[in-house]
Amino acid sequence: MRAKWVLAGIAVIVIVAAAIAWAGRGTYQTARLGTVYVAKQTCSCLFVARRSAASCRTDYEAEAVAPLTLDIGASDVTVSALGGLLSARAQFEEGFGCHPAN
């Protein structure tokens, strides 16, 4: 009898986890697209337009990029979201500009 309840509990946990994953798929896709966009645009702002990092941050609404972490390298920009679960990097190449690198 106890094994029946354990199996029922495991089934409920699996169903709830699947429902959460299904409902969160749009959030994941939006966050992925957003990190790539911010990485590329910030890279272009810094290395093509040669603006300061402080100036580039004004291109976005503050509350929209608040959950993002930006890491600016010598010729690249990495943006992380969802606590580091997602990250995107844009690389600057002389003569070609910036492009997503991953």
Backbone atoms as SQL, in Angstrom:
CREATE TABLE atoms (id INTEGER PRIMARY KEY, chain TEXT, resi INTEGER, resn TEXT, atom TEXT, x REAL, y REAL, z REAL);
INSERT INTO atoms VALUES
  (1, 'A', 1, 'MET', 'N', 0.820, -1.196, 0.000),
  (2, 'A', 1, 'MET', 'CA', 0.000, 0.000, 0.000),
  (3, 'A', 1, 'MET', 'C', 0.865, 1.262, 0.000),
  (4, 'A', 2, 'ARG', 'N', 1.929, 1.240, 0.808),
  (5, 'A', 2, 'ARG', 'CA', 2.827, 2.397, 0.885),
  (6, 'A', 2, 'ARG', 'C', 3.525, 2.652, -0.452),
  (7, 'A', 3, 'ALA', 'N', 3.917, 1.588, -1.154),
  (8, 'A', 3, 'ALA', 'CA', 4.576, 1.718, -2.460),
  (9, 'A', 3, 'ALA', 'C', 3.661, 2.400, -3.469),
  (10, 'A', 4, 'LYS', 'N', 2.358, 2.123, -3.367),
  (11, 'A', 4, 'LYS', 'CA', 1.382, 2.738, -4.263),
  (12, 'A', 4, 'LYS', 'C', 1.365, 4.255, -4.076),
  (13, 'A', 5, 'TRP', 'N', 1.406, 4.714, -2.825),
  (14, 'A', 5, 'TRP', 'CA', 1.409, 6.155, -2.533),
  (15, 'A', 5, 'TRP', 'C', 2.711, 6.808, -2.976),
  (16, 'A', 6, 'VAL', 'N', 3.820, 6.104, -2.829),
  (17, 'A', 6, 'VAL', 'CA', 5.114, 6.641, -3.271),
  (18, 'A', 6, 'VAL', 'C', 5.110, 6.815, -4.783),
  (19, 'A', 7, 'LEU', 'N', 4.627, 5.826, -5.502),
  (20, 'A', 7, 'LEU', 'CA', 4.550, 5.929, -6.961),
  (21, 'A', 7, 'LEU', 'C', 3.597, 7.042, -7.395),
  (22, 'A', 8, 'ALA', 'N', 2.481, 7.178, -6.700),
  (23, 'A', 8, 'ALA', 'CA', 1.539, 8.256, -7.011),
  (24, 'A', 8, 'ALA', 'C', 2.186, 9.627, -6.766),
  (25, 'A', 9, 'GLY', 'N', 2.939, 9.737, -5.676),
  (26, 'A', 9, 'GLY', 'CA', 3.639, 10.990, -5.381),
  (27, 'A', 9, 'GLY', 'C', 4.676, 11.327, -6.437),
  (28, 'A', 10, 'ILE', 'N', 5.422, 10.327, -6.884),
  (29, 'A', 10, 'ILE', 'CA', 6.425, 10.542, -7.940),
  (30, 'A', 10, 'ILE', 'C', 5.739, 10.959, -9.237),
  (31, 'A', 11, 'ALA', 'N', 4.610, 10.340, -9.554),
  (32, 'A', 11, 'ALA', 'CA', 3.869, 10.698, -10.764),
  (33, 'A', 11, 'ALA', 'C', 3.392, 12.146, -10.707),
  (34, 'A', 12, 'VAL', 'N', 2.916, 12.572, -9.559),
  (35, 'A', 12, 'VAL', 'CA', 2.461, 13.961, -9.405),
  (36, 'A', 12, 'VAL', 'C', 3.634, 14.921, -9.579),
  (37, 'A', 13, 'ILE', 'N', 4.773, 14.599, -8.997),
  (38, 'A', 13, 'ILE', 'CA', 5.953, 15.466, -9.122),
  (39, 'A', 13, 'ILE', 'C', 6.389, 15.565, -10.576),
  (40, 'A', 14, 'VAL', 'N', 6.392, 14.466, -11.300),
  (41, 'A', 14, 'VAL', 'CA', 6.766, 14.478, -12.716),
  (42, 'A', 14, 'VAL', 'C', 5.792, 15.311, -13.530),
  (43, 'A', 15, 'ILE', 'N', 4.518, 15.172, -13.267),
  (44, 'A', 15, 'ILE', 'CA', 3.507, 15.949, -14.001),
  (45, 'A', 15, 'ILE', 'C', 3.657, 17.443, -13.720),
  (46, 'A', 16, 'VAL', 'N', 3.862, 17.807, -12.468),
  (47, 'A', 16, 'VAL', 'CA', 4.037, 19.223, -12.114),
  (48, 'A', 16, 'VAL', 'C', 5.309, 19.778, -12.757),
  (49, 'A', 17, 'ALA', 'N', 6.394, 19.014, -12.734),
  (50, 'A', 17, 'ALA', 'CA', 7.648, 19.468, -13.353),
  (51, 'A', 17, 'ALA', 'C', 7.473, 19.654, -14.858),
  (52, 'A', 18, 'ALA', 'N', 6.762, 18.748, -15.501),
  (53, 'A', 18, 'ALA', 'CA', 6.509, 18.873, -16.941),
  (54, 'A', 18, 'ALA', 'C', 5.660, 20.099, -17.245),
  (55, 'A', 19, 'ALA', 'N', 4.665, 20.366, -16.412),
  (56, 'A', 19, 'ALA', 'CA', 3.809, 21.545, -16.610),
  (57, 'A', 19, 'ALA', 'C', 4.607, 22.837, -16.445),
  (58, 'A', 20, 'ILE', 'N', 5.484, 22.878, -15.472),
  (59, 'A', 20, 'ILE', 'CA', 6.323, 24.065, -15.266),
  (60, 'A', 20, 'ILE', 'C', 7.261, 24.263, -16.448),
  (61, 'A', 21, 'ALA', 'N', 7.876, 23.195, -16.928),
  (62, 'A', 21, 'ALA', 'CA', 8.771, 23.292, -18.082),
  (63, 'A', 21, 'ALA', 'C', 8.010, 23.763, -19.317),
  (64, 'A', 22, 'TRP', 'N', 6.819, 23.248, -19.528),
  (65, 'A', 22, 'TRP', 'CA', 6.000, 23.645, -20.677),
  (66, 'A', 22, 'TRP', 'C', 5.623, 25.130, -20.584),
  (67, 'A', 23, 'ALA', 'N', 5.228, 25.569, -19.414),
  (68, 'A', 23, 'ALA', 'CA', 4.824, 26.965, -19.233),
  (69, 'A', 23, 'ALA', 'C', 6.014, 27.917, -19.331),
  (70, 'A', 24, 'GLY', 'N', 7.200, 27.471, -18.953),
  (71, 'A', 24, 'GLY', 'CA', 8.374, 28.336, -18.939),
  (72, 'A', 24, 'GLY', 'C', 9.151, 28.383, -20.234),
  (73, 'A', 25, 'ARG', 'N', 8.730, 27.628, -21.243),
  (74, 'A', 25, 'ARG', 'CA', 9.500, 27.583, -22.482),
  (75, 'A', 25, 'ARG', 'C', 9.548, 28.936, -23.173),
  (76, 'A', 26, 'GLY', 'N', 8.479, 29.709, -23.099),
  (77, 'A', 26, 'GLY', 'CA', 8.461, 31.035, -23.704),
  (78, 'A', 26, 'GLY', 'C', 9.402, 31.994, -22.990),
  (79, 'A', 27, 'THR', 'N', 9.461, 31.898, -21.681),
  (80, 'A', 27, 'THR', 'CA', 10.366, 32.746, -20.907),
  (81, 'A', 27, 'THR', 'C', 11.817, 32.440, -21.281),
  (82, 'A', 28, 'TYR', 'N', 12.147, 31.179, -21.402),
  (83, 'A', 28, 'TYR', 'CA', 13.510, 30.786, -21.776),
  (84, 'A', 28, 'TYR', 'C', 13.866, 31.321, -23.161),
  (85, 'A', 29, 'GLN', 'N', 12.964, 31.168, -24.127),
  (86, 'A', 29, 'GLN', 'CA', 13.238, 31.626, -25.482),
  (87, 'A', 29, 'GLN', 'C', 13.376, 33.140, -25.543),
  (88, 'A', 30, 'THR', 'N', 12.542, 33.845, -24.798),
  (89, 'A', 30, 'THR', 'CA', 12.628, 35.302, -24.761),
  (90, 'A', 30, 'THR', 'C', 13.929, 35.757, -24.118),
  (91, 'A', 31, 'ALA', 'N', 14.317, 35.107, -23.030),
  (92, 'A', 31, 'ALA', 'CA', 15.573, 35.457, -22.364),
  (93, 'A', 31, 'ALA', 'C', 16.765, 35.169, -23.265),
  (94, 'A', 32, 'ARG', 'N', 16.728, 34.078, -23.997),
  (95, 'A', 32, 'ARG', 'CA', 17.826, 33.740, -24.914),
  (96, 'A', 32, 'ARG', 'C', 17.950, 34.799, -26.004),
  (97, 'A', 33, 'LEU', 'N', 16.840, 35.148, -26.621),
  (98, 'A', 33, 'LEU', 'CA', 16.844, 36.166, -27.661),
  (99, 'A', 33, 'LEU', 'C', 17.307, 37.513, -27.108),
  (100, 'A', 34, 'GLY', 'N', 16.838, 37.857, -25.923),
  (101, 'A', 34, 'GLY', 'CA', 17.216, 39.133, -25.308),
  (102, 'A', 34, 'GLY', 'C', 18.691, 39.223, -24.980),
  (103, 'A', 35, 'THR', 'N', 19.288, 38.145, -24.484),
  (104, 'A', 35, 'THR', 'CA', 20.717, 38.191, -24.157),
  (105, 'A', 35, 'THR', 'C', 21.560, 38.341, -25.409),
  (106, 'A', 36, 'VAL', 'N', 21.187, 37.656, -26.483),
  (107, 'A', 36, 'VAL', 'CA', 21.939, 37.786, -27.744),
  (108, 'A', 36, 'VAL', 'C', 21.820, 39.210, -28.272),
  (109, 'A', 37, 'TYR', 'N', 20.616, 39.767, -28.232),
  (110, 'A', 37, 'TYR', 'CA', 20.394, 41.126, -28.727),
  (111, 'A', 37, 'TYR', 'C', 21.207, 42.145, -27.937),
  (112, 'A', 38, 'VAL', 'N', 21.137, 42.076, -26.618),
  (113, 'A', 38, 'VAL', 'CA', 21.861, 43.044, -25.784),
  (114, 'A', 38, 'VAL', 'C', 23.367, 42.888, -25.966),
  (115, 'A', 39, 'ALA', 'N', 23.855, 41.670, -26.081),
  (116, 'A', 39, 'ALA', 'CA', 25.294, 41.454, -26.281),
  (117, 'A', 39, 'ALA', 'C', 25.752, 42.078, -27.598),
  (118, 'A', 40, 'LYS', 'N', 25.019, 41.832, -28.671),
  (119, 'A', 40, 'LYS', 'CA', 25.406, 42.357, -29.984),
  (120, 'A', 40, 'LYS', 'C', 25.312, 43.875, -30.026),
  (121, 'A', 41, 'GLN', 'N', 24.223, 44.417, -29.520),
  (122, 'A', 41, 'GLN', 'CA', 24.052, 45.868, -29.553),
  (123, 'A', 41, 'GLN', 'C', 25.083, 46.585, -28.673),
  (124, 'A', 42, 'THR', 'N', 25.363, 46.034, -27.510),
  (125, 'A', 42, 'THR', 'CA', 26.355, 46.653, -26.628),
  (126, 'A', 42, 'THR', 'C', 27.740, 46.552, -27.232),
  (127, 'A', 43, 'CYS', 'N', 28.058, 45.430, -27.847),
  (128, 'A', 43, 'CYS', 'CA', 29.344, 45.275, -28.527),
  (129, 'A', 43, 'CYS', 'C', 29.496, 46.337, -29.625),
  (130, 'A', 44, 'SER', 'N', 28.461, 46.504, -30.433),
  (131, 'A', 44, 'SER', 'CA', 28.507, 47.505, -31.501),
  (132, 'A', 44, 'SER', 'C', 28.635, 48.914, -30.938),
  (133, 'A', 45, 'CYS', 'N', 27.934, 49.181, -29.867),
  (134, 'A', 45, 'CYS', 'CA', 27.996, 50.491, -29.229),
  (135, 'A', 45, 'CYS', 'C', 29.412, 50.791, -28.733),
  (136, 'A', 46, 'LEU', 'N', 30.019, 49.804, -28.091),
  (137, 'A', 46, 'LEU', 'CA', 31.349, 50.002, -27.506),
  (138, 'A', 46, 'LEU', 'C', 32.468, 50.037, -28.545),
  (139, 'A', 47, 'PHE', 'N', 32.476, 49.044, -29.430),
  (140, 'A', 47, 'PHE', 'CA', 33.639, 48.848, -30.296),
  (141, 'A', 47, 'PHE', 'C', 33.486, 49.410, -31.701),
  (142, 'A', 48, 'VAL', 'N', 32.258, 49.613, -32.170),
  (143, 'A', 48, 'VAL', 'CA', 32.055, 50.213, -33.491),
  (144, 'A', 48, 'VAL', 'C', 31.814, 51.712, -33.338),
  (145, 'A', 49, 'ALA', 'N', 30.853, 52.085, -32.479),
  (146, 'A', 49, 'ALA', 'CA', 30.547, 53.499, -32.263),
  (147, 'A', 49, 'ALA', 'C', 31.527, 54.159, -31.301),
  (148, 'A', 50, 'ARG', 'N', 32.277, 53.343, -30.561),
  (149, 'A', 50, 'ARG', 'CA', 33.293, 53.810, -29.608),
  (150, 'A', 50, 'ARG', 'C', 32.709, 54.733, -28.523),
  (151, 'A', 51, 'ARG', 'N', 31.513, 54.343, -28.025),
  (152, 'A', 51, 'ARG', 'CA', 30.912, 55.071, -26.923),
  (153, 'A', 51, 'ARG', 'C', 31.347, 54.431, -25.618),
  (154, 'A', 52, 'SER', 'N', 31.161, 55.148, -24.534),
  (155, 'A', 52, 'SER', 'CA', 31.526, 54.609, -23.220),
  (156, 'A', 52, 'SER', 'C', 30.482, 53.577, -22.768),
  (157, 'A', 53, 'ALA', 'N', 30.879, 52.724, -21.830),
  (158, 'A', 53, 'ALA', 'CA', 29.957, 51.715, -21.305),
  (159, 'A', 53, 'ALA', 'C', 28.755, 52.380, -20.638),
  (160, 'A', 54, 'ALA', 'N', 28.987, 53.463, -19.924),
  (161, 'A', 54, 'ALA', 'CA', 27.890, 54.178, -19.269),
  (162, 'A', 54, 'ALA', 'C', 26.908, 54.729, -20.303),
  (163, 'A', 55, 'SER', 'N', 27.423, 55.218, -21.406),
  (164, 'A', 55, 'SER', 'CA', 26.569, 55.736, -22.460),
  (165, 'A', 55, 'SER', 'C', 25.781, 54.618, -23.135),
  (166, 'A', 56, 'CYS', 'N', 26.411, 53.474, -23.327),
  (167, 'A', 56, 'CYS', 'CA', 25.735, 52.339, -23.976),
  (168, 'A', 56, 'CYS', 'C', 24.595, 51.806, -23.125),
  (169, 'A', 57, 'ARG', 'N', 24.740, 51.858, -21.812),
  (170, 'A', 57, 'ARG', 'CA', 23.684, 51.355, -20.930),
  (171, 'A', 57, 'ARG', 'C', 22.411, 52.188, -21.026),
  (172, 'A', 58, 'THR', 'N', 22.510, 53.422, -21.488),
  (173, 'A', 58, 'THR', 'CA', 21.320, 54.268, -21.611),
  (174, 'A', 58, 'THR', 'C', 20.482, 53.897, -22.838),
  (175, 'A', 59, 'ASP', 'N', 20.973, 53.018, -23.701),
  (176, 'A', 59, 'ASP', 'CA', 20.230, 52.603, -24.881),
  (177, 'A', 59, 'ASP', 'C', 19.041, 51.696, -24.540),
  (178, 'A', 60, 'TYR', 'N', 19.037, 51.142, -23.344),
  (179, 'A', 60, 'TYR', 'CA', 18.005, 50.196, -22.931),
  (180, 'A', 60, 'TYR', 'C', 17.250, 50.760, -21.731),
  (181, 'A', 61, 'GLU', 'N', 16.000, 50.310, -21.569),
  (182, 'A', 61, 'GLU', 'CA', 15.249, 50.676, -20.375),
  (183, 'A', 61, 'GLU', 'C', 15.903, 50.000, -19.178),
  (184, 'A', 62, 'ALA', 'N', 16.113, 50.751, -18.118),
  (185, 'A', 62, 'ALA', 'CA', 16.835, 50.237, -16.950),
  (186, 'A', 62, 'ALA', 'C', 16.203, 48.986, -16.369),
  (187, 'A', 63, 'GLU', 'N', 14.878, 48.951, -16.288),
  (188, 'A', 63, 'GLU', 'CA', 14.225, 47.785, -15.692),
  (189, 'A', 63, 'GLU', 'C', 14.285, 46.565, -16.616),
  (190, 'A', 64, 'ALA', 'N', 14.447, 46.781, -17.916),
  (191, 'A', 64, 'ALA', 'CA', 14.519, 45.656, -18.851),
  (192, 'A', 64, 'ALA', 'C', 15.849, 44.922, -18.749),
  (193, 'A', 65, 'VAL', 'N', 16.924, 45.649, -18.497),
  (194, 'A', 65, 'VAL', 'CA', 18.242, 45.018, -18.429),
  (195, 'A', 65, 'VAL', 'C', 18.729, 44.816, -17.002),
  (196, 'A', 66, 'ALA', 'N', 17.911, 45.180, -16.020),
  (197, 'A', 66, 'ALA', 'CA', 18.319, 45.015, -14.619),
  (198, 'A', 66, 'ALA', 'C', 18.665, 43.568, -14.275),
  (199, 'A', 67, 'PRO', 'N', 17.926, 42.561, -14.775),
  (200, 'A', 67, 'PRO', 'CA', 18.283, 41.179, -14.419),
  (201, 'A', 67, 'PRO', 'C', 19.469, 40.629, -15.216),
  (202, 'A', 68, 'LEU', 'N', 20.021, 41.408, -16.125),
  (203, 'A', 68, 'LEU', 'CA', 21.137, 40.943, -16.941),
  (204, 'A', 68, 'LEU', 'C', 22.473, 41.340, -16.327),
  (205, 'A', 69, 'THR', 'N', 23.463, 40.493, -16.536),
  (206, 'A', 69, 'THR', 'CA', 24.824, 40.781, -16.096),
  (207, 'A', 69, 'THR', 'C', 25.687, 40.965, -17.338),
  (208, 'A', 70, 'LEU', 'N', 26.351, 42.110, -17.447),
  (209, 'A', 70, 'LEU', 'CA', 27.212, 42.388, -18.583),
  (210, 'A', 70, 'LEU', 'C', 28.665, 42.263, -18.168),
  (211, 'A', 71, 'ASP', 'N', 29.440, 41.561, -18.984),
  (212, 'A', 71, 'ASP', 'CA', 30.877, 41.416, -18.776),
  (213, 'A', 71, 'ASP', 'C', 31.552, 41.904, -20.045),
  (214, 'A', 72, 'ILE', 'N', 32.271, 43.025, -19.931),
  (215, 'A', 72, 'ILE', 'CA', 32.892, 43.648, -21.092),
  (216, 'A', 72, 'ILE', 'C', 34.366, 43.273, -21.129),
  (217, 'A', 73, 'GLY', 'N', 34.777, 42.638, -22.224),
  (218, 'A', 73, 'GLY', 'CA', 36.161, 42.235, -22.409),
  (219, 'A', 73, 'GLY', 'C', 36.890, 43.206, -23.314),
  (220, 'A', 74, 'ALA', 'N', 38.077, 42.827, -23.764),
  (221, 'A', 74, 'ALA', 'CA', 38.884, 43.687, -24.626),
  (222, 'A', 74, 'ALA', 'C', 38.247, 43.883, -25.995),
  (223, 'A', 75, 'SER', 'N', 37.588, 42.849, -26.526),
  (224, 'A', 75, 'SER', 'CA', 36.937, 42.972, -27.831),
  (225, 'A', 75, 'SER', 'C', 35.648, 42.155, -27.893),
  (226, 'A', 76, 'ASP', 'N', 35.057, 41.909, -26.727),
  (227, 'A', 76, 'ASP', 'CA', 33.814, 41.153, -26.711),
  (228, 'A', 76, 'ASP', 'C', 32.954, 41.567, -25.530),
  (229, 'A', 77, 'VAL', 'N', 31.680, 41.195, -25.612),
  (230, 'A', 77, 'VAL', 'CA', 30.718, 41.465, -24.546),
  (231, 'A', 77, 'VAL', 'C', 29.961, 40.170, -24.277),
  (232, 'A', 78, 'THR', 'N', 29.877, 39.789, -23.007),
  (233, 'A', 78, 'THR', 'CA', 29.110, 38.618, -22.606),
  (234, 'A', 78, 'THR', 'C', 27.971, 39.070, -21.713),
  (235, 'A', 79, 'VAL', 'N', 26.771, 38.617, -22.012),
  (236, 'A', 79, 'VAL', 'CA', 25.579, 38.964, -21.246),
  (237, 'A', 79, 'VAL', 'C', 24.993, 37.680, -20.674),
  (238, 'A', 80, 'SER', 'N', 24.703, 37.695, -19.379),
  (239, 'A', 80, 'SER', 'CA', 24.119, 36.532, -18.706),
  (240, 'A', 80, 'SER', 'C', 22.740, 36.887, -18.157),
  (241, 'A', 81, 'ALA', 'N', 21.855, 35.884, -18.138),
  (242, 'A', 81, 'ALA', 'CA', 20.502, 36.073, -17.623),
  (243, 'A', 81, 'ALA', 'C', 20.085, 34.834, -16.844),
  (244, 'A', 82, 'LEU', 'N', 18.988, 34.956, -16.132),
  (245, 'A', 82, 'LEU', 'CA', 18.421, 33.863, -15.339),
  (246, 'A', 82, 'LEU', 'C', 19.454, 33.263, -14.396),
  (247, 'A', 83, 'GLY', 'N', 20.154, 34.131, -13.710),
  (248, 'A', 83, 'GLY', 'CA', 21.134, 33.689, -12.726),
  (249, 'A', 83, 'GLY', 'C', 22.321, 32.968, -13.332),
  (250, 'A', 84, 'GLY', 'N', 22.646, 33.267, -14.573),
  (251, 'A', 84, 'GLY', 'CA', 23.779, 32.626, -15.230),
  (252, 'A', 84, 'GLY', 'C', 23.416, 31.388, -16.025),
  (253, 'A', 85, 'LEU', 'N', 22.143, 30.988, -16.030),
  (254, 'A', 85, 'LEU', 'CA', 21.736, 29.818, -16.808),
  (255, 'A', 85, 'LEU', 'C', 21.856, 30.062, -18.305),
  (256, 'A', 86, 'LEU', 'N', 21.684, 31.306, -18.710),
  (257, 'A', 86, 'LEU', 'CA', 21.804, 31.693, -20.113),
  (258, 'A', 86, 'LEU', 'C', 22.908, 32.712, -20.257),
  (259, 'A', 87, 'SER', 'N', 23.688, 32.594, -21.301),
  (260, 'A', 87, 'SER', 'CA', 24.653, 33.647, -21.594),
  (261, 'A', 87, 'SER', 'C', 24.850, 33.722, -23.100),
  (262, 'A', 88, 'ALA', 'N', 25.160, 34.911, -23.551),
  (263, 'A', 88, 'ALA', 'CA', 25.425, 35.151, -24.963),
  (264, 'A', 88, 'ALA', 'C', 26.640, 36.050, -25.060),
  (265, 'A', 89, 'ARG', 'N', 27.454, 35.803, -26.085),
  (266, 'A', 89, 'ARG', 'CA', 28.659, 36.594, -26.269),
  (267, 'A', 89, 'ARG', 'C', 28.671, 37.159, -27.681),
  (268, 'A', 90, 'ALA', 'N', 29.048, 38.420, -27.804),
  (269, 'A', 90, 'ALA', 'CA', 29.227, 39.059, -29.097),
  (270, 'A', 90, 'ALA', 'C', 30.683, 39.468, -29.217),
  (271, 'A', 91, 'GLN', 'N', 31.272, 39.180, -30.352),
  (272, 'A', 91, 'GLN', 'CA', 32.700, 39.406, -30.597),
  (273, 'A', 91, 'GLN', 'C', 32.874, 40.494, -31.648),
  (274, 'A', 92, 'PHE', 'N', 33.821, 41.400, -31.424),
  (275, 'A', 92, 'PHE', 'CA', 34.153, 42.432, -32.402),
  (276, 'A', 92, 'PHE', 'C', 35.306, 41.954, -33.270),
  (277, 'A', 93, 'GLU', 'N', 35.147, 42.087, -34.586),
  (278, 'A', 93, 'GLU', 'CA', 36.227, 41.792, -35.520),
  (279, 'A', 93, 'GLU', 'C', 36.444, 43.014, -36.387),
  (280, 'A', 94, 'GLU', 'N', 37.666, 43.493, -36.418),
  (281, 'A', 94, 'GLU', 'CA', 38.023, 44.683, -37.194),
  (282, 'A', 94, 'GLU', 'C', 37.602, 44.473, -38.662),
  (283, 'A', 95, 'GLY', 'N', 36.919, 45.446, -39.203),
  (284, 'A', 95, 'GLY', 'CA', 36.473, 45.389, -40.584),
  (285, 'A', 95, 'GLY', 'C', 35.133, 44.698, -40.767),
  (286, 'A', 96, 'PHE', 'N', 34.681, 43.961, -39.767),
  (287, 'A', 96, 'PHE', 'CA', 33.412, 43.245, -39.881),
  (288, 'A', 96, 'PHE', 'C', 32.389, 43.694, -38.851),
  (289, 'A', 97, 'GLY', 'N', 32.821, 44.309, -37.775),
  (290, 'A', 97, 'GLY', 'CA', 31.915, 44.741, -36.721),
  (291, 'A', 97, 'GLY', 'C', 31.690, 43.650, -35.687),
  (292, 'A', 98, 'CYS', 'N', 30.552, 43.679, -35.045),
  (293, 'A', 98, 'CYS', 'CA', 30.230, 42.722, -33.994),
  (294, 'A', 98, 'CYS', 'C', 29.260, 41.663, -34.496),
  (295, 'A', 99, 'HIS', 'N', 29.419, 40.463, -33.984),
  (296, 'A', 99, 'HIS', 'CA', 28.525, 39.367, -34.331),
  (297, 'A', 99, 'HIS', 'C', 28.385, 38.438, -33.135),
  (298, 'A', 100, 'PRO', 'N', 27.246, 37.766, -33.012),
  (299, 'A', 100, 'PRO', 'CA', 27.091, 36.792, -31.930),
  (300, 'A', 100, 'PRO', 'C', 28.131, 35.693, -32.087),
  (301, 'A', 101, 'ALA', 'N', 28.751, 35.296, -30.973),
  (302, 'A', 101, 'ALA', 'CA', 29.825, 34.311, -31.051),
  (303, 'A', 101, 'ALA', 'C', 29.412, 32.941, -30.546),
  (304, 'A', 102, 'ASN', 'N', 28.236, 32.789, -29.983),
  (305, 'A', 102, 'ASN', 'CA', 27.788, 31.464, -29.529),
  (306, 'A', 102, 'ASN', 'C', 26.325, 31.272, -29.771);
